Amino acid sequence: MDFNKSKTKENLARIFAAECQDGARYQFMAKAAVSEGFSYISDQLKVLAKNEMAHASMIYSLMIDNLGKGKDNVPIEAGYPFEPSLLKVSLSTSADIENYEGTNIYPSFAKVAKDEGFAIIAQKILLIAEVEKTHHQKLNALAKLYKANKLYKNSEKILWSCSNCGHSTLAKEAWKVCPLCEYPQGYVIVPQDKIQSSY
């Protein structure tokens, strides 16, 4: 099929727009996390923002490679969520968006691409969908821990580390202020096992 006459062309443009918006949203959320005293969550959100922009870059390249001489504006119509940057709202809302992209939107776009004869594009879209599902799990876990005020508490002793100076302590709860560098609790690295157990 001619790419310029395909539904895949429009779907890739929609993915590009969505990934750019997701990347921007995570950057806004990261800034809000710092202002709320959660440097660790901010760092996690910055990684997600980087992932989304890498997806956007890859989709952009696919568009350029396939448009050929038809390199012009691609009209698209899609809804894009707008939400407050407050962590108590945005973590769980963003988790839901990632889940919907990863389990519904992107797999349906991949099917269209495959049906139209764009197997490589279909494969790339499915790989992005898998990353979005992982983003959903991480955001959902952070949202649960944040809302339950258990981000820095655990039922058993675990290793808490300061992201600033590297000080570590085995305890059920992270310190309020690092005993070494005196950075606030928001700089404590939450162990990945704790995050993954909340999936």
Steps between C-alpha positions, in 0.01 A plus 500: 500500500611858434600640839361842415155348446513276807332522838843415646628843395232670711549256788875566512431874509260441790760290685760773445267764645404278795860411585605867485213591730583216741863612509400858575250390765769300683733798494224716655430230758873471581509872573191465723661206681803711588280781627313245715832371640523171307831509314500121456158504327619792287799294385271209408272732302797647313593148386145446375512834317825394334341168395200677347718741304708206372176343376399829335840525330474146365144560372614828340775312317251238378279778368785673316629171357157401369351831386735527203409804292179549696678674786227737604260557787313191613158595634395300804214508742546362849423581859782582737451497878576804710533455875640681802870439568435423867641155577190383686307531172754469220678177597189281484348689204821463303514130591151461350604684182807277460288189552247610238773580247682172565203265503251664263615782274846388391413131445207608278733733305750214462228275358406765244867539402542125462179470297619782273832324441724702733638213711803689635285793606255260667786339692634838619154606618460176697840553663393849606177351638703266722696796640175686569374200699818514708448874553147420619633255758763743633262796518225292656740367767630850579141632518396226744800552725469879486127505580537250786797697641713184471761620253762515776361227726521121474377204707852350506845654510628609158798702381424872467761715323545874461512605135716798594784363714456122478438441872312171552307352791320167547169587666120473478472874435720752325638793696323836495833678448815325380737467798801560274413781255178620667299482177126444556325164470389574144856420385485144633514237227207262533631146435376351172383185682259717699366663185469168316320335792234774465431414134 
